[in-house]
Amino acid sequence: MKRFKVAVCDENESYLQHLEVYLREQENLPFQPEVFTEYKSFTACREREHFDLVIASEGFLPEGEQKAEGVILLTEEPADGGFYRYRSADAFVRDVTESLGRIKSSSGETFVPYGEKMKLVGFYAPEGGRGQTLAALGLGELLAESHRVLYLNLRPHAGFEELLGRRYREDLAELLYYGANLPAEFFAHLLEVKEELHGLEYLPPVFCHQDLLRMEGKDWENLFRLIEEGGIYEYIILDLSDSLQGLFEIMESCTKVYTLLGKSKVSEAAFAHYKRVLTEFGYQDIENKTCRCFLPEGMPEEPEELLTRGRFGEWLKHISKDLWKEEAWKNRKF
């Protein structure tokens, strides 16, 4: 598996020293960084090896090289097409990774992270999903504190535009079209349409639930594969629904499936029925990776709130405490 190389060039030794310390502390970076404070040492190294991306402060490179392909300027002021020097180191890593994703996507190359494969984590409620979206978003926000996470709402009438007061130019249906018909352009397009909520990145849900009904299992398999090849995300949080063709196959590819229940006889009956279906149709593997969770009292009212705080945040930490140790993702089907 190829690990992409990035050169960071700046005459400001203090800046580079602090950045280098941070980068060395990060595990499983999807790129290998090298830092340079002198143009002469950079050019000598560049003669021996190829850099997929060069990030250089204004004035470090000769003017003719500043606009070369694969070069991004490190700027003193926020600027289109450049990296703002005074953003956080975490934002720097995110910017570098996304830039590599765009470069490799446009060239048709596969860009995958150096290390583990992307993991899928599903959320499903047999009786219809009360609290399911808040739980899925909350765990996504919790994971996003230390990992690159993408949330996908695969439920009809998600209501995100109404809840968050946003309007989306495109949604997941258009991205599925790109995946099926223009795969070379898929990841660059994903980076353009993704949104963010409390540090958690997500794709706008489909506007019309009929689009969900039309998608086949192979379409979802292709979507997950293309996202993984983009090389940015470690986790995808899947907010699942019965509107999906191939629902059980998707669950089989998950590291873990959080099955959410209320504390009522109706909820227990729905779960018992669901387990019988899994057994009758040979999906015991899903049951083995199922985490049965009872929704807590005092759920947050809306996703605009930060969901990782308070009692709900403690509940999220409790249900996910063994997620980091899971190895089941290695046996995914896509």
Phi and psi restraints in degrees (value plus and minus 20) as a CYANA .aco file:
   2 LYS   PHI     -94.5   -54.5
   2 LYS   PSI     118.8   158.8
   3 ARG   PHI    -131.1   -91.1
   3 ARG   PSI     102.2   142.2
   4 PHE   PHI     -99.1   -59.1
   4 PHE   PSI     126.1   166.1
   5 LYS   PHI    -128.4   -88.4
   5 LYS   PSI     117.3   157.3
   6 VAL   PHI    -148.2  -108.2
   6 VAL   PSI     110.6   150.6
   7 ALA   PHI    -121.1   -81.1
   7 ALA   PSI     110.2   150.2
   8 VAL   PHI    -134.9   -94.9
   8 VAL   PSI      96.8   136.8
   9 CYS   PHI    -140.0  -100.0
   9 CYS   PSI     104.2   144.2
  10 ASP   PHI    -181.8  -141.8
  10 ASP   PSI     115.9   155.9
  11 GLU   PHI     -97.0   -57.0
  11 GLU   PSI     -30.6     9.4
  12 ASN   PHI    -100.9   -60.9
  12 ASN   PSI      77.0   117.0
  13 GLU   PHI     -84.3   -44.3
  13 GLU   PSI     -56.2   -16.2
  14 SER   PHI     -83.5   -43.5
  14 SER   PSI     -65.1   -25.1
  15 TYR   PHI     -80.0   -40.0
  15 TYR   PSI     -68.7   -28.7
  16 LEU   PHI     -85.7   -45.7
  16 LEU   PSI     -56.4   -16.4
  17 GLN   PHI     -82.6   -42.6
  17 GLN   PSI     -66.4   -26.4
  18 HIS   PHI     -85.5   -45.5
  18 HIS   PSI     -60.4   -20.4
  19 LEU   PHI     -85.5   -45.5
  19 LEU   PSI     -61.8   -21.8
  20 GLU   PHI     -83.8   -43.8
  20 GLU   PSI     -60.7   -20.7
  21 VAL   PHI     -80.2   -40.2
  21 VAL   PSI     -64.0   -24.0
  22 TYR   PHI     -82.8   -42.8
  22 TYR   PSI     -65.9   -25.9
  23 LEU   PHI     -83.6   -43.6
  23 LEU   PSI     -57.1   -17.1
  24 ARG   PHI     -88.1   -48.1
  24 ARG   PSI     -45.0    -5.0
  25 GLU   PHI    -100.5   -60.5
  25 GLU   PSI     -33.6     6.4
  26 GLN   PHI    -104.1   -64.1
  26 GLN   PSI     112.0   152.0
  27 GLU   PHI    -112.4   -72.4
  27 GLU   PSI     124.0   164.0
  28 ASN   PHI      38.6    78.6
  28 ASN   PSI      19.0    59.0
  29 LEU   PHI     -80.2   -40.2
  29 LEU   PSI     119.3   159.3
  30 PRO   PHI     -99.8   -59.8
  30 PRO   PSI      -4.6    35.4
  31 PHE   PHI    -175.2  -135.2
  31 PHE   PSI     139.5   179.5
  32 GLN   PHI    -126.8   -86.8
  32 GLN   PSI      93.7   133.7
  33 PRO   PHI    -110.0   -70.0
  33 PRO   PSI     127.6   167.6
  34 GLU   PHI    -153.7  -113.7
  34 GLU   PSI     117.9   157.9
  35 VAL   PHI    -131.4   -91.4
  35 VAL   PSI     127.6   167.6
  36 PHE   PHI    -159.9  -119.9
  36 PHE   PSI     114.3   154.3
  37 THR   PHI    -127.5   -87.5
  37 THR   PSI     -26.2    13.8
  38 GLU   PHI    -149.5  -109.5
  38 GLU   PSI     116.2   156.2
  39 TYR   PHI     -82.6   -42.6
  39 TYR   PSI     -56.7   -16.7
  40 LYS   PHI     -82.6   -42.6
  40 LYS   PSI     -64.4   -24.4
  41 SER   PHI     -88.4   -48.4
  41 SER   PSI     -54.6   -14.6
  42 PHE   PHI     -83.4   -43.4
  42 PHE   PSI     -68.8   -28.8
  43 THR   PHI     -84.9   -44.9
  43 THR   PSI     -55.9   -15.9
  44 ALA   PHI     -83.4   -43.4
  44 ALA   PSI     -61.5   -21.5
  45 CYS   PHI     -89.4   -49.4
  45 CYS   PSI     -58.4   -18.4
  46 ARG   PHI     -85.1   -45.1
  46 ARG   PSI     -45.8    -5.8
  47 GLU   PHI     -90.4   -50.4
  47 GLU   PSI     -45.1    -5.1
  48 ARG   PHI    -113.4   -73.4
  48 ARG   PSI     -49.3    -9.3
  49 GLU   PHI    -165.6  -125.6
  49 GLU   PSI     139.0   179.0
  50 HIS   PHI    -114.2   -74.2
  50 HIS   PSI     116.6   156.6
  51 PHE   PHI    -126.9   -86.9
  51 PHE   PSI     108.8   148.8
  52 ASP   PHI     -92.7   -52.7
  52 ASP   PSI     -47.7    -7.7
  53 LEU   PHI    -167.3  -127.3
  53 LEU   PSI     116.4   156.4
  54 VAL   PHI    -139.7   -99.7
  54 VAL   PSI     104.2   144.2
  55 ILE   PHI    -133.8   -93.8
  55 ILE   PSI      97.0   137.0
  56 ALA   PHI    -153.9  -113.9
  56 ALA   PSI     121.5   161.5
  57 SER   PHI     -87.8   -47.8
  57 SER   PSI     136.5   176.5
  58 GLU   PHI     -81.8   -41.8
  58 GLU   PSI     104.6   144.6
  59 GLY   PHI      79.2   119.2
  59 GLY   PSI     -35.7     4.3
  60 PHE   PHI     -89.5   -49.5
  60 PHE   PSI     -63.0   -23.0
  61 LEU   PHI    -116.0   -76.0
  61 LEU   PSI     130.0   170.0
  62 PRO   PHI     -78.1   -38.1
  62 PRO   PSI     131.3   171.3
  63 GLU   PHI     -74.7   -34.7
  63 GLU   PSI     -56.1   -16.1
  64 GLY   PHI     -87.3   -47.3
  64 GLY   PSI     -42.0    -2.0
  65 GLU   PHI    -114.3   -74.3
  65 GLU   PSI     -35.0     5.0
  66 GLN   PHI     -87.1   -47.1
  66 GLN   PSI     -46.1    -6.1
  67 LYS   PHI    -124.5   -84.5
  67 LYS   PSI      -6.4    33.6
  68 ALA   PHI     -90.1   -50.1
  68 ALA   PSI     136.0   176.0
  69 GLU   PHI     -83.5   -43.5
  69 GLU   PSI     116.6   156.6
  70 GLY   PHI      62.8   102.8
  70 GLY   PSI      -7.6    32.4
  71 VAL   PHI    -134.9   -94.9
  71 VAL   PSI     110.6   150.6
  72 ILE   PHI    -146.1  -106.1
  72 ILE   PSI     113.9   153.9
  73 LEU   PHI    -105.5   -65.5
  73 LEU   PSI     121.1   161.1
  74 LEU   PHI    -113.4   -73.4
  74 LEU   PSI      91.5   131.5
  75 THR   PHI    -125.6   -85.6
  75 THR   PSI     134.4   174.4
  76 GLU   PHI     -99.4   -59.4
  76 GLU   PSI     -42.9    -2.9
  77 GLU   PHI    -145.8  -105.8
  77 GLU   PSI     129.3   169.3
  78 PRO   PHI     -74.7   -34.7
  78 PRO   PSI     112.0   152.0
  79 ALA   PHI    -170.0  -130.0
  79 ALA   PSI     123.7   163.7
  80 ASP   PHI     -82.1   -42.1
  80 ASP   PSI     112.6   152.6
  81 GLY   PHI      64.9   104.9
  81 GLY   PSI     -24.1    15.9
  82 GLY   PHI    -140.5  -100.5
  82 GLY   PSI     151.4   191.4
  83 PHE   PHI    -123.7   -83.7
  83 PHE   PSI     104.5   144.5
  84 TYR   PHI     -94.6   -54.6
  84 TYR   PSI     101.5   141.5
  85 ARG   PHI     -76.4   -36.4
  85 ARG   PSI     -54.3   -14.3
  86 TYR   PHI    -116.6   -76.6
  86 TYR   PSI      -4.9    35.1
  87 ARG   PHI     -94.7   -54.7
  87 ARG   PSI     145.5   185.5
  88 SER   PHI     -87.4   -47.4
  88 SER   PSI     139.8   179.8
  89 ALA   PHI     -83.0   -43.0
  89 ALA   PSI     -55.5   -15.5
  90 ASP   PHI     -83.3   -43.3
  90 ASP   PSI     -61.3   -21.3
  91 ALA   PHI     -85.9   -45.9
  91 ALA   PSI     -54.7   -14.7
  92 PHE   PHI     -79.9   -39.9
  92 PHE   PSI     -67.6   -27.6
  93 VAL   PHI     -80.6   -40.6
  93 VAL   PSI     -62.5   -22.5
  94 ARG   PHI     -82.6   -42.6
  94 ARG   PSI     -63.0   -23.0
  95 ASP   PHI     -84.1   -44.1
  95 ASP   PSI     -62.8   -22.8
  96 VAL   PHI     -82.8   -42.8
  96 VAL   PSI     -65.9   -25.9
  97 THR   PHI     -83.3   -43.3
  97 THR   PSI     -63.2   -23.2
  98 GLU   PHI     -85.8   -45.8
  98 GLU   PSI     -57.6   -17.6
  99 SER   PHI     -85.1   -45.1
  99 SER   PSI     -60.9   -20.9
 100 LEU   PHI     -83.2   -43.2
 100 LEU   PSI     -59.9   -19.9
 101 GLY   PHI     -79.6   -39.6
 101 GLY   PSI     -62.5   -22.5
 102 ARG   PHI     -85.8   -45.8
 102 ARG   PSI     -64.1   -24.1
 103 ILE   PHI     -82.8   -42.8
 103 ILE   PSI     -66.5   -26.5
 104 LYS   PHI     -93.2   -53.2
 104 LYS   PSI     -53.6   -13.6
 105 SER   PHI     -85.1   -45.1
 105 SER   PSI     -63.5   -23.5
 106 SER   PHI     -90.1   -50.1
 106 SER   PSI     -45.6    -5.6
 107 SER   PHI    -110.2   -70.2
 107 SER   PSI     -25.5    14.5
 108 GLY   PHI      63.9   103.9
 108 GLY   PSI     -17.7    22.3
 109 GLU   PHI    -101.1   -61.1
 109 GLU   PSI     133.1   173.1
 110 THR   PHI    -107.4   -67.4
 110 THR   PSI     108.9   148.9
 111 PHE   PHI    -137.8   -97.8
 111 PHE   PSI      89.2   129.2
 112 VAL   PHI    -143.8  -103.8
 112 VAL   PSI     129.6   169.6
 113 PRO   PHI     -87.7   -47.7
 113 PRO   PSI     133.7   173.7
 114 TYR   PHI    -102.9   -62.9
 114 TYR   PSI      88.0   128.0
 115 GLY   PHI     115.1   155.1
 115 GLY   PSI    -155.0  -115.0
 116 GLU   PHI     -96.2   -56.2
 116 GLU   PSI     138.4   178.4
 117 LYS   PHI     -98.0   -58.0
 117 LYS   PSI     143.9   183.9
 118 MET   PHI     -88.1   -48.1
 118 MET   PSI     123.5   163.5
 119 LYS   PHI    -129.1   -89.1
 119 LYS   PSI     122.9   162.9
 120 LEU   PHI    -124.2   -84.2
 120 LEU   PSI     113.8   153.8
 121 VAL   PHI    -146.2  -106.2
 121 VAL   PSI     100.4   140.4
 122 GLY   PHI    -121.7   -81.7
 122 GLY   PSI     130.3   170.3
 123 PHE   PHI    -145.4  -105.4
 123 PHE   PSI     110.8   150.8
 124 TYR   PHI    -170.2  -130.2
 124 TYR   PSI     120.1   160.1
 125 ALA   PHI    -147.1  -107.1
 125 ALA   PSI      92.3   132.3
 126 PRO   PHI     -78.5   -38.5
 126 PRO   PSI     -48.1    -8.1
 127 GLU   PHI    -116.6   -76.6
 127 GLU   PSI      -8.1    31.9
 128 GLY   PHI     104.2   144.2
 128 GLY   PSI     -34.6     5.4
 129 GLY   PHI      82.8   122.8
 129 GLY   PSI       3.4    43.4
 130 ARG   PHI     -78.9   -38.9
 130 ARG   PSI     103.0   143.0
 131 GLY   PHI      59.2    99.2
 131 GLY   PSI     -22.7    17.3
 132 GLN   PHI     -84.5   -44.5
 132 GLN   PSI     -65.5   -25.5
 133 THR   PHI     -84.6   -44.6
 133 THR   PSI     -60.8   -20.8
 134 LEU   PHI     -84.2   -44.2
 134 LEU   PSI     -58.8   -18.8
 135 ALA   PHI     -86.8   -46.8
 135 ALA   PSI     -62.8   -22.8
 136 ALA   PHI     -85.6   -45.6
 136 ALA   PSI     -64.7   -24.7
 137 LEU   PHI     -82.9   -42.9
 137 LEU   PSI     -61.4   -21.4
 138 GLY   PHI     -82.9   -42.9
 138 GLY   PSI     -64.9   -24.9
 139 LEU   PHI     -86.6   -46.6
 139 LEU   PSI     -56.0   -16.0
 140 GLY   PHI     -80.1   -40.1
 140 GLY   PSI     -63.9   -23.9
 141 GLU   PHI     -84.1   -44.1
 141 GLU   PSI     -58.4   -18.4
 142 LEU   PHI     -84.7   -44.7
 142 LEU   PSI     -66.4   -26.4
 143 LEU   PHI     -85.4   -45.4
 143 LEU   PSI     -55.6   -15.6
 144 ALA   PHI     -87.6   -47.6
 144 ALA   PSI     -32.6     7.4
 145 GLU   PHI     -86.6   -46.6
 145 GLU   PSI     -44.0    -4.0
 146 SER   PHI    -158.8  -118.8
 146 SER   PSI     -17.3    22.7
 147 HIS   PHI    -158.8  -118.8
 147 HIS   PSI     144.4   184.4
 148 ARG   PHI    -109.1   -69.1
 148 ARG   PSI      97.2   137.2
 149 VAL   PHI    -149.0  -109.0
 149 VAL   PSI     120.6   160.6
 150 LEU   PHI    -143.0  -103.0
 150 LEU   PSI     110.8   150.8
 151 TYR   PHI    -124.0   -84.0
 151 TYR   PSI     112.6   152.6
 152 LEU   PHI    -143.0  -103.0
 152 LEU   PSI      99.5   139.5
 153 ASN   PHI    -111.2   -71.2
 153 ASN   PSI      94.3   134.3
 154 LEU   PHI    -132.9   -92.9
 154 LEU   PSI      17.4    57.4
 155 ARG   PHI    -133.4   -93.4
 155 ARG   PSI     129.1   169.1
 156 PRO   PHI     -89.5   -49.5
 156 PRO   PSI     124.1   164.1
 157 HIS   PHI      34.4    74.4
 157 HIS   PSI      36.8    76.8
 158 ALA   PHI     -83.8   -43.8
 158 ALA   PSI     -50.9   -10.9
 159 GLY   PHI      52.8    92.8
 159 GLY   PSI       0.5    40.5
 160 PHE   PHI     -85.9   -45.9
 160 PHE   PSI     -59.0   -19.0
 161 GLU   PHI     -82.0   -42.0
 161 GLU   PSI     -59.4   -19.4
 162 GLU   PHI     -92.9   -52.9
 162 GLU   PSI     -62.8   -22.8
 163 LEU   PHI     -88.5   -48.5
 163 LEU   PSI     -61.2   -21.2
 164 LEU   PHI    -120.0   -80.0
 164 LEU   PSI     -24.0    16.0
 165 GLY   PHI      44.4    84.4
 165 GLY   PSI      17.2    57.2
 166 ARG   PHI    -141.8  -101.8
 166 ARG   PSI     137.2   177.2
 167 ARG   PHI    -143.0  -103.0
 167 ARG   PSI     111.6   151.6
 168 TYR   PHI    -124.9   -84.9
 168 TYR   PSI     111.6   151.6
 169 ARG   PHI     -90.6   -50.6
 169 ARG   PSI     -58.0   -18.0
 170 GLU   PHI    -157.3  -117.3
 170 GLU   PSI     145.2   185.2
 171 ASP   PHI    -156.0  -116.0
 171 ASP   PSI    -191.3  -151.3
 172 LEU   PHI     -81.0   -41.0
 172 LEU   PSI     -49.4    -9.4
 173 ALA   PHI     -82.2   -42.2
 173 ALA   PSI     -61.8   -21.8
 174 GLU   PHI     -85.5   -45.5
 174 GLU   PSI     -57.6   -17.6
 175 LEU   PHI     -86.6   -46.6
 175 LEU   PSI     -56.6   -16.6
 176 LEU   PHI     -83.6   -43.6
 176 LEU   PSI     -54.2   -14.2
 177 TYR   PHI     -84.2   -44.2
 177 TYR   PSI     -66.0   -26.0
 178 TYR   PHI     -79.3   -39.3
 178 TYR   PSI     -62.1   -22.1
 179 GLY   PHI     -81.7   -41.7
 179 GLY   PSI     -57.5   -17.5
 180 ALA   PHI    -100.9   -60.9
 180 ALA   PSI     -52.3   -12.3
 181 ASN   PHI    -135.9   -95.9
 181 ASN   PSI     -47.2    -7.2
 182 LEU   PHI    -153.8  -113.8
 182 LEU   PSI      40.8    80.8
 183 PRO   PHI     -80.1   -40.1
 183 PRO   PSI     -50.7   -10.7
 184 ALA   PHI     -86.2   -46.2
 184 ALA   PSI     -45.0    -5.0
 185 GLU   PHI    -119.5   -79.5
 185 GLU   PSI     -22.7    17.3
 186 PHE   PHI     -79.2   -39.2
 186 PHE   PSI     -74.3   -34.3
 187 PHE   PHI     -89.8   -49.8
 187 PHE   PSI     -57.2   -17.2
 188 ALA   PHI     -80.6   -40.6
 188 ALA   PSI     -57.0   -17.0
 189 HIS   PHI     -90.4   -50.4
 189 HIS   PSI     -58.6   -18.6
 190 LEU   PHI     -77.1   -37.1
 190 LEU   PSI     -64.1   -24.1
 191 LEU   PHI     -84.9   -44.9
 191 LEU   PSI     -45.8    -5.8
 192 GLU   PHI     -97.5   -57.5
 192 GLU   PSI     -52.8   -12.8
 193 VAL   PHI    -121.7   -81.7
 193 VAL   PSI     -31.2     8.8
 194 LYS   PHI     -83.3   -43.3
 194 LYS   PSI     131.8   171.8
 195 GLU   PHI    -140.5  -100.5
 195 GLU   PSI     154.6   194.6
 196 GLU   PHI    -159.5  -119.5
 196 GLU   PSI     119.8   159.8
 197 LEU   PHI    -158.0  -118.0
 197 LEU   PSI      93.2   133.2
 198 HIS   PHI      33.8    73.8
 198 HIS   PSI      20.6    60.6
 199 GLY   PHI      65.5   105.5
 199 GLY   PSI     -27.8    12.2
 200 LEU   PHI    -116.1   -76.1
 200 LEU   PSI     104.7   144.7
 201 GLU   PHI    -106.5   -66.5
 201 GLU   PSI     123.5   163.5
 202 TYR   PHI    -168.0  -128.0
 202 TYR   PSI     140.9   180.9
 203 LEU   PHI    -123.5   -83.5
 203 LEU   PSI     118.1   158.1
 204 PRO   PHI     -75.5   -35.5
 204 PRO   PSI     108.6   148.6
 205 PRO   PHI     -84.4   -44.4
 205 PRO   PSI     141.5   181.5
 206 VAL   PHI     -82.9   -42.9
 206 VAL   PSI     122.3   162.3
 207 PHE   PHI     -95.5   -55.5
 207 PHE   PSI     -63.7   -23.7
 208 CYS   PHI    -129.9   -89.9
 208 CYS   PSI     104.6   144.6
 209 HIS   PHI     -85.2   -45.2
 209 HIS   PSI     -36.6     3.4
 210 GLN   PHI     -82.2   -42.2
 210 GLN   PSI     -48.8    -8.8
 211 ASP   PHI     -83.7   -43.7
 211 ASP   PSI     -56.9   -16.9
 212 LEU   PHI     -85.3   -45.3
 212 LEU   PSI     -61.9   -21.9
 213 LEU   PHI     -84.6   -44.6
 213 LEU   PSI     -49.1    -9.1
 214 ARG   PHI     -99.5   -59.5
 214 ARG   PSI     -42.4    -2.4
 215 MET   PHI     -93.8   -53.8
 215 MET   PSI     117.9   157.9
 216 GLU   PHI    -119.9   -79.9
 216 GLU   PSI     146.9   186.9
 217 GLY   PHI     -76.6   -36.6
 217 GLY   PSI     -57.7   -17.7
 218 LYS   PHI     -85.2   -45.2
 218 LYS   PSI     -49.2    -9.2
 219 ASP   PHI     -86.9   -46.9
 219 ASP   PSI     -61.6   -21.6
 220 TRP   PHI     -88.9   -48.9
 220 TRP   PSI     -60.6   -20.6
 221 GLU   PHI     -78.6   -38.6
 221 GLU   PSI     -63.1   -23.1
 222 ASN   PHI     -85.8   -45.8
 222 ASN   PSI     -59.9   -19.9
 223 LEU   PHI     -80.1   -40.1
 223 LEU   PSI     -69.5   -29.5
 224 PHE   PHI     -83.5   -43.5
 224 PHE   PSI     -58.5   -18.5
 225 ARG   PHI     -83.8   -43.8
 225 ARG   PSI     -64.1   -24.1
 226 LEU   PHI     -86.4   -46.4
 226 LEU   PSI     -57.8   -17.8
 227 ILE   PHI     -84.5   -44.5
 227 ILE   PSI     -62.4   -22.4
 228 GLU   PHI     -82.7   -42.7
 228 GLU   PSI     -60.9   -20.9
 229 GLU   PHI     -85.5   -45.5
 229 GLU   PSI     -42.9    -2.9
 230 GLY   PHI     -83.2   -43.2
 230 GLY   PSI     -47.3    -7.3
 231 GLY   PHI      63.8   103.8
 231 GLY   PSI     -13.2    26.8
 232 ILE   PHI    -115.7   -75.7
 232 ILE   PSI     -63.9   -23.9
 233 TYR   PHI    -113.1   -73.1
 233 TYR   PSI     117.0   157.0
 234 GLU   PHI    -111.1   -71.1
 234 GLU   PSI     -51.3   -11.3
 235 TYR   PHI    -153.4  -113.4
 235 TYR   PSI     124.1   164.1
 236 ILE   PHI    -137.5   -97.5
 236 ILE   PSI     105.3   145.3
 237 ILE   PHI    -112.6   -72.6
 237 ILE   PSI     102.1   142.1
 238 LEU   PHI    -127.8   -87.8
 238 LEU   PSI      96.1   136.1
 239 ASP   PHI    -112.2   -72.2
 239 ASP   PSI      73.0   113.0
 240 LEU   PHI    -106.2   -66.2
 240 LEU   PSI     143.1   183.1
 241 SER   PHI    -173.1  -133.1
 241 SER   PSI     145.5   185.5
 242 ASP   PHI     -95.3   -55.3
 242 ASP   PSI     -21.0    19.0
 243 SER   PHI     -98.3   -58.3
 243 SER   PSI     -26.3    13.7
 244 LEU   PHI    -111.4   -71.4
 244 LEU   PSI     106.9   146.9
 245 GLN   PHI     -92.3   -52.3
 245 GLN   PSI     118.2   158.2
 246 GLY   PHI      57.2    97.2
 246 GLY   PSI       4.3    44.3
 247 LEU   PHI     -75.8   -35.8
 247 LEU   PSI     -67.8   -27.8
 248 PHE   PHI     -88.4   -48.4
 248 PHE   PSI     -53.3   -13.3
 249 GLU   PHI     -86.4   -46.4
 249 GLU   PSI     -57.7   -17.7
 250 ILE   PHI     -82.8   -42.8
 250 ILE   PSI     -64.8   -24.8
 251 MET   PHI     -80.2   -40.2
 251 MET   PSI     -57.5   -17.5
 252 GLU   PHI     -82.9   -42.9
 252 GLU   PSI     -48.2    -8.2
 253 SER   PHI    -104.6   -64.6
 253 SER   PSI     -24.4    15.6
 254 CYS   PHI    -101.7   -61.7
 254 CYS   PSI     128.9   168.9
 255 THR   PHI     -83.6   -43.6
 255 THR   PSI     -64.8   -24.8
 256 LYS   PHI    -171.4  -131.4
 256 LYS   PSI     127.2   167.2
 257 VAL   PHI    -139.8   -99.8
 257 VAL   PSI      93.6   133.6
 258 TYR   PHI    -104.1   -64.1
 258 TYR   PSI      93.4   133.4
 259 THR   PHI    -121.5   -81.5
 259 THR   PSI      94.9   134.9
 260 LEU   PHI    -117.4   -77.4
 260 LEU   PSI     114.0   154.0
 261 LEU   PHI    -150.9  -110.9
 261 LEU   PSI     129.5   169.5
 262 GLY   PHI    -111.2   -71.2
 262 GLY   PSI     150.6   190.6
 263 LYS   PHI    -118.2   -78.2
 263 LYS   PSI      53.4    93.4
 264 SER   PHI    -169.3  -129.3
 264 SER   PSI     141.6   181.6
 265 LYS   PHI     -85.3   -45.3
 265 LYS   PSI     -54.0   -14.0
 266 VAL   PHI     -83.1   -43.1
 266 VAL   PSI     -63.7   -23.7
 267 SER   PHI     -85.6   -45.6
 267 SER   PSI     -62.7   -22.7
 268 GLU   PHI     -82.7   -42.7
 268 GLU   PSI     -60.4   -20.4
 269 ALA   PHI     -85.1   -45.1
 269 ALA   PSI     -60.5   -20.5
 270 ALA   PHI     -83.1   -43.1
 270 ALA   PSI     -60.9   -20.9
 271 PHE   PHI     -86.7   -46.7
 271 PHE   PSI     -60.9   -20.9
 272 ALA   PHI     -82.1   -42.1
 272 ALA   PSI     -61.8   -21.8
 273 HIS   PHI     -82.8   -42.8
 273 HIS   PSI     -64.9   -24.9
 274 TYR   PHI     -78.7   -38.7
 274 TYR   PSI     -63.3   -23.3
 275 LYS   PHI     -84.1   -44.1
 275 LYS   PSI     -57.4   -17.4
 276 ARG   PHI     -84.0   -44.0
 276 ARG   PSI     -60.1   -20.1
 277 VAL   PHI     -82.4   -42.4
 277 VAL   PSI     -64.8   -24.8
 278 LEU   PHI     -78.3   -38.3
 278 LEU   PSI     -62.8   -22.8
 279 THR   PHI     -88.2   -48.2
 279 THR   PSI     -67.3   -27.3
 280 GLU   PHI     -82.5   -42.5
 280 GLU   PSI     -53.7   -13.7
 281 PHE   PHI    -124.4   -84.4
 281 PHE   PSI      -5.6    34.4
 282 GLY   PHI      57.0    97.0
 282 GLY   PSI      10.9    50.9
 283 TYR   PHI    -130.6   -90.6
 283 TYR   PSI      19.5    59.5
 284 GLN   PHI     -81.3   -41.3
 284 GLN   PSI     -45.1    -5.1
 285 ASP   PHI     -79.2   -39.2
 285 ASP   PSI     -54.7   -14.7
 286 ILE   PHI     -86.0   -46.0
 286 ILE   PSI     -62.5   -22.5
 287 GLU   PHI     -81.4   -41.4
 287 GLU   PSI     -55.1   -15.1
 288 ASN   PHI     -86.3   -46.3
 288 ASN   PSI     -47.4    -7.4
 289 LYS   PHI    -125.2   -85.2
 289 LYS   PSI      -8.9    31.1
 290 THR   PHI    -101.8   -61.8
 290 THR   PSI     113.4   153.4
 291 CYS   PHI    -129.5   -89.5
 291 CYS   PSI      88.6   128.6
 292 ARG   PHI    -100.8   -60.8
 292 ARG   PSI     100.2   140.2
 293 CYS   PHI    -146.7  -106.7
 293 CYS   PSI     113.4   153.4
 294 PHE   PHI    -114.6   -74.6
 294 PHE   PSI     104.5   144.5
 295 LEU   PHI     -81.8   -41.8
 295 LEU   PSI     117.1   157.1
 296 PRO   PHI     -98.2   -58.2
 296 PRO   PSI     143.2   183.2
 297 GLU   PHI     -93.4   -53.4
 297 GLU   PSI     138.3   178.3
 298 GLY   PHI      47.5    87.5
 298 GLY   PSI      20.6    60.6
 299 MET   PHI     -82.1   -42.1
 299 MET   PSI     127.5   167.5
 300 PRO   PHI     -78.0   -38.0
 300 PRO   PSI     135.9   175.9
 301 GLU   PHI    -104.0   -64.0
 301 GLU   PSI     -49.2    -9.2
 302 GLU   PHI    -176.9  -136.9
 302 GLU   PSI     137.6   177.6
 303 PRO   PHI     -93.1   -53.1
 303 PRO   PSI     -29.5    10.5
 304 GLU   PHI     -84.5   -44.5
 304 GLU   PSI     -45.0    -5.0
 305 GLU   PHI     -93.9   -53.9
 305 GLU   PSI     130.7   170.7
 306 LEU   PHI     -93.1   -53.1
 306 LEU   PSI      97.4   137.4
 307 LEU   PHI    -106.5   -66.5
 307 LEU   PSI     -25.2    14.8
 308 THR   PHI    -113.4   -73.4
 308 THR   PSI     -13.8    26.2
 309 ARG   PHI    -120.4   -80.4
 309 ARG   PSI     145.4   185.4
 310 GLY   PHI      45.1    85.1
 310 GLY   PSI    -176.6  -136.6
 311 ARG   PHI     -85.2   -45.2
 311 ARG   PSI     -56.6   -16.6
 312 PHE   PHI     -86.4   -46.4
 312 PHE   PSI     -59.2   -19.2
 313 GLY   PHI     -82.1   -42.1
 313 GLY   PSI     -60.0   -20.0
 314 GLU   PHI     -85.1   -45.1
 314 GLU   PSI     -58.2   -18.2
 315 TRP   PHI     -83.3   -43.3
 315 TRP   PSI     -62.9   -22.9
 316 LEU   PHI     -80.2   -40.2
 316 LEU   PSI     -63.2   -23.2
 317 LYS   PHI     -84.3   -44.3
 317 LYS   PSI     -56.7   -16.7
 318 HIS   PHI     -86.8   -46.8
 318 HIS   PSI     -66.3   -26.3
 319 ILE   PHI     -92.8   -52.8
 319 ILE   PSI     -40.1    -0.1
 320 SER   PHI    -124.4   -84.4
 320 SER   PSI     -12.1    27.9
 321 LYS   PHI     -82.3   -42.3
 321 LYS   PSI     -47.4    -7.4
 322 ASP   PHI    -119.9   -79.9
 322 ASP   PSI     -18.0    22.0
 323 LEU   PHI     -82.7   -42.7
 323 LEU   PSI     -57.8   -17.8
 324 TRP   PHI     -86.4   -46.4
 324 TRP   PSI     -39.9     0.1
 325 LYS   PHI    -115.7   -75.7
 325 LYS   PSI     -24.7    15.3
 326 GLU   PHI     -88.0   -48.0
 326 GLU   PSI     123.0   163.0
 327 GLU   PHI    -139.1   -99.1
 327 GLU   PSI     -21.1    18.9
 328 ALA   PHI     -82.2   -42.2
 328 ALA   PSI     -45.6    -5.6
 329 TRP   PHI     -80.4   -40.4
 329 TRP   PSI     -42.5    -2.5
 330 LYS   PHI     -84.9   -44.9
 330 LYS   PSI     -39.3     0.7
 331 ASN   PHI    -122.6   -82.6
 331 ASN   PSI       1.5    41.5
 332 ARG   PHI     -77.1   -37.1
 332 ARG   PSI     141.3   181.3
 333 LYS   PHI    -117.7   -77.7
 333 LYS   PSI     -28.5    11.5
